């Protein structure tokens, strides 16, 4: 796996026409060769690309990426790359940050609905964590930056709830945890959600 950081200054952002979540998705995915067939895309086979918009200021923007292949040299901006070190996923405890798309499926209607309240998001995340191969320390969990992203994709209006979560996790299933790190967690991974940003404790 390769971790990369794309640095964009104000001129780059303007040249790339980054205005919403979909235009940022386009910029990131254009850095990588498309290795999936149409059939694999329809079956939701993972793209091998995860990213998190780290935001920026008047000087520019920073996008963190994790991929199973090397990105191409960008036409705009600068790129830093490094291979994930052997042993990085061998620890038991990590500090983490993740932007998540918190949703649940209603029992009767089977509709997927977004979770909005911080307490509901925290409860949902703690309950979900074991299926991703880890447990969460409730006393260290913080739910921040709850937001709703709206953008157009192929003429359709898409609304996506997002929340930034930080805290500590303990690995309970190493194989599942590695898969979660490599493929991301939750919904909305094509639009900047699900990348586990972790630091060993």
BAFI-3210 file (N, C-alpha, C; in Angstrom, 3 decimals, decimal comma, padded with zeros to 6 digits):
// residues 201
n [1|2|3|4|5|6|7|8|9|10|11|12|13|14|15|16|17|18|19|20|21|22|23|24|25|26|27|28|29|30|31|32|33|34|35|36|37|38|39|40|41|42|43|44|45|46|47|48|49|50|51|52|53|54|55|56|57|58|59|60|61|62|63|64|65|66|67|68|69|70|71|72|73|74|75|76|77|78|79|80|81|82|83|84|85|86|87|88|89|90|91|92|93|94|95|96|97|98|99|100|101|102|103|104|105|106|107|108|109|110|111|112|113|114|115|116|117|118|119|120|121|122|123|124|125|126|127|128|129|130|131|132|133|134|135|136|137|138|139|140|141|142|143|144|145|146|147|148|149|150|151|152|153|154|155|156|157|158|159|160|161|162|163|164|165|166|167|168|169|170|171|172|173|174|175|176|177|178|179|180|181|182|183|184|185|186|187|188|189|190|191|192|193|194|195|196|197|198|199|200|201]
n.u [000,843|000,383|000,959|-000,016|000,322|-001,404|-000,654|-002,173|-002,114|-003,748|-004,017|-003,835|-006,166|-008,116|-007,552|-008,115|-010,754|-012,095|-014,864|-016,750|-017,670|-017,775|-016,193|-013,731|-013,421|-013,165|-010,691|-008,897|-009,289|-008,491|-005,786|-004,972|-004,441|-007,152|-008,132|-010,195|-012,786|-015,893|-017,820|-016,772|-016,940|-019,715|-020,315|-019,424|-016,731|-013,878|-012,078|-009,440|-008,490|-008,374|-009,268|-008,807|-009,967|-008,041|-008,512|-007,793|-006,345|-006,124|-003,872|-003,883|-004,665|-004,869|-004,713|-005,044|-004,067|-004,577|-003,494|-003,574|-001,825|000,614|000,190|-000,193|001,989|000,889|-000,822|-001,341|-000,337|001,572|003,089|003,577|004,940|004,912|005,771|003,721|005,029|006,497|005,112|003,681|000,977|000,933|000,575|-001,213|-002,773|-004,033|-004,028|-006,651|-008,133|-010,987|-013,077|-016,410|-019,351|-022,153|-024,747|-027,917|-030,027|-033,481|-035,753|-038,414|-039,036|-036,685|-035,115|-032,165|-030,950|-029,535|-027,479|-027,627|-027,247|-024,688|-024,382|-025,799|-024,254|-021,818|-022,593|-023,413|-020,984|-019,307|-020,698|-020,486|-017,759|-016,513|-017,048|-015,282|-012,919|-011,887|-012,058|-013,548|-012,450|-014,651|-014,424|-012,481|-013,451|-014,306|-016,729|-016,803|-017,199|-019,682|-021,425|-023,126|-022,816|-023,532|-023,886|-023,607|-023,897|-023,528|-025,867|-027,551|-028,700|-026,873|-026,823|-024,834|-024,143|-021,636|-019,163|-016,487|-014,433|-012,481|-010,090|-009,242|-008,330|-008,524|-007,106|-008,951|-009,354|-007,028|-006,811|-009,237|-008,981|-006,751|-007,828|-009,848|-008,319|-007,023|-009,136|-010,970|-013,714|-017,253|-019,842|-019,718|-017,071|-015,944|-016,153|-014,486|-014,771|-014,142|-011,379|-009,060|-007,086|-004,310|-002,208|000,273|000,070]
n.v [-001,196|002,286|005,441|008,737|012,287|014,925|018,127|021,180|024,408|027,665|028,393|025,909|024,636|026,216|025,800|023,092|023,106|022,586|022,372|021,041|017,945|015,993|016,956|016,938|014,202|013,402|014,596|013,193|010,466|010,633|010,612|008,044|004,956|003,335|000,313|-001,436|-003,491|-002,807|-004,519|-005,238|-002,775|-002,448|-004,461|-003,397|-003,787|-002,945|000,093|000,378|002,753|005,231|008,264|011,338|014,534|016,969|019,549|023,087|026,352|029,842|029,573|027,086|023,572|020,244|016,834|013,659|010,391|006,857|003,972|001,018|000,996|002,913|006,440|008,540|011,131|014,324|016,788|019,232|020,760|019,245|016,125|013,883|010,759|007,595|004,264|002,111|001,097|-002,105|-003,975|-001,880|-002,306|-004,067|-003,450|-003,254|-001,228|001,958|005,481|007,172|008,774|009,445|010,138|009,645|008,158|008,151|005,900|004,180|001,322|001,359|-000,746|-001,410|000,004|-000,464|001,519|003,478|005,615|008,747|009,370|011,956|013,116|013,637|011,857|009,624|008,932|008,269|006,041|004,296|003,946|002,720|000,331|-000,755|-001,135|-003,749|-005,339|-004,327|-005,116|-004,061|-002,556|000,212|002,810|004,187|006,441|008,005|008,720|011,081|012,978|014,992|017,900|017,445|017,224|018,026|017,039|018,198|017,428|017,233|014,410|012,934|014,232|013,730|014,620|014,374|013,646|013,585|012,587|013,449|012,822|013,658|011,536|010,948|009,234|006,350|003,075|-000,498|-003,342|-006,160|-008,224|-009,162|-009,741|-008,774|-006,097|-005,245|-005,508|-003,567|-001,253|-001,221|-001,194|000,616|001,920|001,659|003,565|005,620|005,767|006,392|009,067|010,392|009,351|007,032|006,398|005,132|006,878|006,325|006,093|004,352|003,402]
n.w [000,000|-000,655|000,695|000,060|-000,392|-001,724|-002,631|-003,146|-004,475|-004,466|-007,154|-008,421|-007,432|-008,603|-011,343|-011,558|-011,123|-008,657|-006,821|-005,340|-003,605|-005,598|-007,707|-006,463|-006,015|-008,709|-009,393|-007,695|-008,499|-011,128|-010,930|-010,915|-012,681|-014,225|-013,169|-012,948|-014,360|-016,113|-015,174|-012,669|-011,385|-011,288|-009,548|-007,276|-006,562|-004,667|-005,397|-004,789|-003,990|-001,575|000,055|001,910|002,473|003,692|003,958|004,033|003,664|002,905|001,373|000,154|-000,385|001,035|000,297|001,520|000,614|000,151|-001,416|-003,524|-005,549|-007,381|-007,639|-010,577|-011,855|-010,994|-013,028|-012,026|-008,972|-006,236|-005,318|-002,668|-001,807|-000,098|000,798|002,732|005,743|006,504|009,096|010,155|010,578|012,637|015,272|018,430|019,501|018,465|017,792|016,126|013,240|011,346|008,573|008,355|006,879|008,380|008,614|008,854|008,325|008,077|009,787|008,917|006,429|005,075|004,128|003,720|006,111|007,159|010,004|012,367|014,920|017,337|019,529|018,606|016,400|017,620|019,198|017,176|015,776|017,676|018,005|015,453|015,077|015,767|013,475|011,729|012,703|015,066|018,392|020,148|022,297|024,391|026,094|024,939|022,496|020,069|018,377|015,665|013,522|012,068|009,096|005,996|002,742|-000,475|-003,869|-007,473|-009,575|-012,599|-013,445|-011,358|-008,111|-005,187|-001,750|001,086|004,312|006,667|009,179|011,351|013,164|016,030|018,109|020,111|019,152|019,529|018,213|017,375|015,638|013,577|010,793|009,724|010,455|008,950|006,393|006,604|006,888|004,405|002,530|003,445|005,492|006,041|004,280|001,245|000,361|-002,087|-002,149|-000,352|002,237|004,975|005,124|007,259|009,299|010,970|013,911|015,532|018,986]
ca.u [000,000|001,145|000,346|000,387|-000,305|-001,476|-000,684|-002,690|-002,223|-005,003|-004,032|-004,136|-007,583|-008,900|-007,316|-008,757|-012,203|-012,594|-015,939|-017,581|-017,133|-017,633|-015,029|-012,538|-013,368|-012,653|-009,262|-008,165|-009,355|-007,733|-004,353|-004,697|-004,914|-008,389|-007,798|-011,404|-013,691|-017,240|-018,508|-016,259|-017,509|-021,130|-020,362|-018,837|-015,379|-013,151|-011,234|-008,038|-008,148|-009,084|-008,682|-009,421|-009,683|-007,565|-008,858|-006,694|-006,573|-006,002|-002,696|-004,097|-005,423|-004,079|-005,529|-004,330|-004,553|-004,017|-003,832|-002,865|-000,924|001,228|-000,494|000,580|002,440|-000,232|-000,624|-001,367|-000,027|002,752|002,725|004,544|004,537|005,767|005,194|003,386|006,134|006,215|004,932|002,846|-000,340|001,137|000,365|-002,506|-003,532|-003,750|-004,844|-007,216|-009,049|-011,673|-014,311|-017,333|-020,712|-022,911|-026,109|-028,498|-031,162|-034,708|-036,245|-039,648|-038,969|-035,381|-034,443|-030,936|-031,096|-028,314|-027,494|-027,254|-026,855|-023,358|-024,500|-026,221|-023,104|-020,853|-023,149|-023,375|-019,597|-018,825|-021,362|-020,007|-016,306|-016,048|-017,096|-014,110|-011,725|-011,348|-012,997|-013,333|-012,448|-015,708|-014,033|-011,587|-014,080|-014,872|-017,433|-016,659|-017,401|-020,837|-021,680|-023,859|-022,271|-024,472|-023,198|-024,233|-023,139|-024,256|-027,198|-028,323|-028,308|-026,494|-026,622|-024,048|-023,780|-020,273|-018,712|-015,082|-014,298|-011,115|-010,062|-008,305|-008,906|-007,765|-007,321|-009,527|-009,229|-005,963|-007,118|-010,317|-008,442|-005,909|-008,761|-010,514|-007,334|-006,726|-010,327|-011,819|-014,864|-018,512|-020,291|-019,194|-015,606|-015,534|-016,268|-013,662|-015,060|-013,706|-009,925|-008,580|-005,790|-003,924|-000,857|000,435|000,308]
ca.v [000,000|003,530|006,653|009,913|013,565|015,855|019,530|022,059|025,818|028,289|028,334|024,517|024,387|026,907|025,130|021,769|023,357|021,892|023,169|020,218|016,608|015,200|017,442|016,456|012,769|013,317|014,941|012,091|009,247|010,864|010,383|006,603|004,154|002,612|-001,110|-002,263|-003,631|-002,286|-005,527|-005,117|-001,539|-002,702|-005,353|-002,618|-004,223|-001,736|000,734|000,391|004,156|005,921|009,591|012,222|015,943|017,547|020,966|024,005|027,751|030,734|029,186|025,873|022,422|019,022|015,626|012,451|009,251|005,527|003,232|-000,257|001,205|004,234|007,465|009,176|012,493|015,225|017,933|020,398|020,424|018,410|014,847|013,153|009,348|006,658|002,933|001,787|000,274|-003,441|-003,939|-000,738|-002,797|-005,150|-002,981|-003,606|-000,003|003,093|006,694|007,192|009,797|008,965|010,803|008,533|008,448|007,330|005,596|002,909|000,887|001,217|-002,125|-001,600|000,490|-000,870|002,710|003,894|006,993|009,321|009,715|013,366|013,509|013,158|010,679|008,494|008,563|007,605|004,728|003,515|003,622|001,744|-000,946|-001,235|-001,349|-005,147|-005,901|-003,790|-005,714|-003,345|-002,004|001,639|003,287|005,209|007,676|008,807|008,962|012,417|013,149|016,423|018,323|016,828|018,069|017,407|017,415|018,052|017,602|016,629|013,359|012,441|014,835|013,393|015,331|013,424|014,206|012,644|013,033|013,100|013,222|013,304|010,867|010,724|008,474|005,233|001,765|-001,695|-004,372|-007,400|-009,228|-008,571|-009,888|-007,828|-004,747|-004,957|-005,300|-002,272|-000,207|-001,220|-000,958|001,651|001,457|002,379|004,006|006,888|005,750|007,036|010,520|010,921|008,761|005,663|006,182|005,089|007,527|005,722|006,251|003,357|003,857]
ca.w [000,000|-000,791|001,249|-000,722|-000,062|-002,855|-002,201|-004,193|-004,103|-004,936|-008,621|-008,771|-007,119|-009,643|-012,633|-011,502|-010,949|-007,463|-006,233|-004,451|-003,324|-006,818|-008,472|-005,758|-006,370|-010,087|-009,364|-007,069|-009,315|-012,366|-010,673|-010,929|-013,807|-013,916|-013,363|-012,795|-015,497|-015,871|-014,356|-011,304|-010,825|-011,012|-008,381|-006,169|-006,187|-004,248|-006,414|-004,370|-003,731|-000,503|000,275|002,898|002,230|004,943|003,960|003,778|003,999|001,747|000,582|-000,639|000,109|001,158|000,206|001,916|-000,172|000,383|-002,631|-003,740|-006,682|-007,359|-008,439|-011,642|-011,538|-011,299|-013,923|-011,129|-007,594|-005,984|-004,724|-001,829|-001,726|000,636|000,981|004,116|006,266|007,034|010,542|010,578|010,998|013,605|016,634|019,043|019,777|017,578|017,703|014,776|012,755|010,148|008,144|008,149|006,399|009,328|008,159|009,294|007,516|008,861|009,766|008,152|005,045|004,531|003,604|004,398|006,590|007,736|011,427|012,473|016,272|017,725|020,407|017,765|015,563|018,507|019,541|015,924|015,439|018,667|017,707|014,148|015,079|015,712|012,122|011,023|013,280|016,224|019,370|020,381|023,679|024,422|026,801|024,089|021,196|019,817|017,108|015,322|012,122|011,400|007,928|004,891|001,435|-001,596|-005,143|-008,653|-010,253|-013,775|-013,490|-010,162|-006,902|-004,138|-000,420|001,891|005,650|007,064|010,510|011,633|014,453|016,496|019,351|020,211|018,830|019,857|017,193|017,921|014,582|012,754|009,367|009,419|010,624|007,780|005,272|006,820|006,588|002,970|001,694|004,028|006,265|005,875|002,953|000,737|000,237|-003,348|-001,984|000,737|003,550|005,256|005,249|008,644|009,490|012,244|014,449|016,600|020,359]
c.u [000,882|000,334|000,885|-000,313|-000,232|-001,618|-001,139|-002,693|-003,503|-005,133|-004,386|-005,621|-008,471|-008,774|-008,040|-010,268|-012,789|-013,610|-016,782|-016,956|-016,919|-016,422|-013,723|-012,329|-012,734|-011,141|-008,438|-008,135|-008,605|-006,232|-003,964|-005,201|-006,147|-008,167|-009,030|-012,198|-015,051|-018,014|-018,074|-016,812|-018,965|-021,307|-019,768|-017,534|-014,576|-012,189|-009,751|-007,544|-009,015|-008,463|-009,460|-008,990|-009,294|-007,826|-007,654|-007,058|-006,385|-004,842|-002,939|-004,807|-004,549|-005,027|-004,649|-004,921|-003,848|-004,444|-003,022|-001,955|-000,444|000,414|000,424|000,988|001,323|000,157|-000,576|-001,074|001,226|002,340|003,878|004,038|005,476|005,013|004,875|004,412|005,652|006,096|004,047|001,485|-000,242|000,872|-001,031|-003,395|-003,068|-004,601|-005,411|-008,001|-009,688|-012,861|-015,256|-018,677|-021,657|-024,372|-026,611|-029,697|-032,377|-035,277|-037,443|-039,490|-037,721|-034,645|-033,178|-031,095|-029,797|-028,523|-026,948|-026,703|-025,518|-023,426|-024,879|-025,054|-022,071|-021,316|-023,065|-021,947|-019,028|-019,409|-020,830|-018,553|-015,877|-016,097|-015,967|-012,809|-011,117|-012,462|-012,585|-013,342|-013,465|-015,269|-013,115|-012,237|-014,666|-015,521|-017,434|-017,055|-018,518|-021,286|-022,513|-023,278|-023,341|-023,714|-023,961|-023,313|-024,010|-025,699|-028,070|-027,791|-028,048|-026,262|-025,914|-023,713|-022,370|-020,020|-017,254|-015,015|-012,821|-011,166|-008,983|-009,032|-007,949|-008,103|-007,823|-009,453|-008,260|-006,281|-008,188|-009,812|-007,602|-006,790|-009,451|-009,586|-007,122|-007,921|-011,242|-013,018|-016,103|-018,821|-019,530|-017,703|-015,114|-015,546|-015,623|-013,964|-014,318|-012,225|-009,516|-007,179|-005,331|-002,463|-000,716|000,652|001,390]
c.v [001,252|004,683|007,850|011,148|014,450|017,268|020,391|023,495|026,410|028,211|026,932|024,217|025,002|026,191|023,780|021,856|022,541|022,786|022,375|018,833|015,789|015,649|017,014|014,965|012,593|013,582|013,780|010,875|009,402|010,668|008,915|005,951|003,372|001,134|-002,018|-002,326|-003,027|-003,226|-005,436|-003,862|-001,752|-003,609|-004,686|-003,210|-002,961|-001,224|000,635|001,785|004,672|007,301|010,348|013,646|016,569|019,049|021,842|025,405|028,569|030,322|027,944|024,777|021,173|017,824|014,418|011,264|007,970|004,666|001,946|-000,191|002,663|005,229|007,996|010,584|013,466|016,348|019,224|019,936|019,578|017,195|014,290|011,729|008,584|005,341|002,728|000,771|-001,099|-003,330|-002,814|-001,188|-003,921|-004,732|-003,365|-002,377|001,150|004,302|006,699|008,476|009,231|009,868|009,689|009,032|007,591|007,141|004,322|002,592|000,687|-000,189|-002,324|-001,227|-000,011|000,299|002,994|005,345|007,447|009,595|011,129|013,741|012,870|011,888|009,444|007,987|007,795|006,183|003,780|003,043|002,566|000,362|-001,583|-001,713|-002,817|-005,766|-005,365|-004,265|-004,984|-002,961|-000,566|001,923|004,430|006,528|008,568|009,209|010,368|012,432|014,641|016,655|017,542|017,763|017,299|017,943|017,194|018,320|016,888|015,566|012,801|012,945|014,537|014,160|014,306|014,183|013,164|013,262|012,587|013,559|012,810|012,727|010,704|009,939|007,419|003,944|000,661|-002,775|-005,642|-008,549|-008,667|-008,617|-008,892|-006,391|-004,338|-004,697|-003,936|-001,111|-000,086|-000,810|000,139|001,066|002,304|002,731|005,256|006,942|006,404|008,560|011,007|010,405|007,426|005,397|006,261|005,696|007,150|005,990|005,246|004,013|002,949]
c.w [000,000|-000,202|000,472|-000,169|-001,296|-002,305|-003,381|-003,687|-004,701|-006,450|-009,091|-008,577|-008,189|-010,985|-012,700|-011,302|-009,798|-006,768|-005,239|-004,301|-004,589|-007,646|-007,792|-006,029|-007,755|-010,124|-008,805|-007,990|-010,638|-012,183|-010,825|-012,215|-013,368|-014,218|-013,245|-014,091|-015,126|-014,951|-012,894|-010,626|-010,439|-009,801|-007,138|-005,641|-005,828|-005,321|-006,076|-004,065|-002,590|-000,359|001,348|002,590|003,564|004,999|003,677|004,216|002,728|000,834|-000,269|000,125|000,115|001,137|000,506|001,162|000,255|-000,796|-002,744|-004,965|-006,651|-008,176|-009,539|-011,200|-011,925|-012,250|-013,113|-009,710|-007,475|-005,159|-003,901|-001,707|-000,815|000,807|002,458|004,634|006,721|008,556|011,037|011,109|012,030|015,048|017,132|019,214|018,884|017,971|016,285|014,516|011,502|009,854|007,719|007,631|007,256|008,888|008,831|008,412|008,415|008,698|008,842|006,684|004,308|003,875|004,416|004,819|007,255|009,221|011,574|013,857|016,655|018,578|019,583|016,914|016,398|018,849|018,350|015,626|016,390|018,380|016,423|014,188|015,011|014,312|011,244|011,663|014,461|017,191|019,658|021,875|023,785|025,062|025,963|022,759|021,119|018,449|016,791|013,871|011,426|010,289|006,907|003,591|000,365|-002,891|-006,247|-009,225|-011,367|-013,794|-012,289|-008,965|-005,796|-002,837|000,433|003,244|005,988|008,490|010,661|013,044|014,784|017,802|019,352|019,855|019,263|018,844|017,871|016,923|013,549|011,262|008,913|009,466|009,415|006,557|005,380|006,500|005,083|002,107|002,222|004,740|005,965|004,429|002,509|000,519|-001,056|-003,232|-000,693|002,123|003,710|005,385|006,715|008,706|010,901|012,597|015,580|017,957|020,945]
res [x|x|x|x|x|x|x|x|x|x|x|x|x|x|x|x|x|x|x|x|x|x|x|x|x|x|x|x|x|x|x|x|x|x|x|x|x|x|x|x|x|x|x|x|x|x|x|x|x|x|x|x|x|x|x|x|x|x|x|x|x|x|x|x|x|x|x|x|x|x|x|x|x|x|x|x|x|x|x|x|x|x|x|x|x|x|x|x|x|x|x|x|x|x|x|x|x|x|x|x|x|x|x|x|x|x|x|x|x|x|x|x|x|x|x|x|x|x|x|x|x|x|x|x|x|x|x|x|x|x|x|x|x|x|x|x|x|x|x|x|x|x|x|x|x|x|x|x|x|x|x|x|x|x|x|x|x|x|x|x|x|x|x|x|x|x|x|x|x|x|x|x|x|x|x|x|x|x|x|x|x|x|x|x|x|x|x|x|x|x|x|x|x|x|x|x|x|x|x|x|x]
***
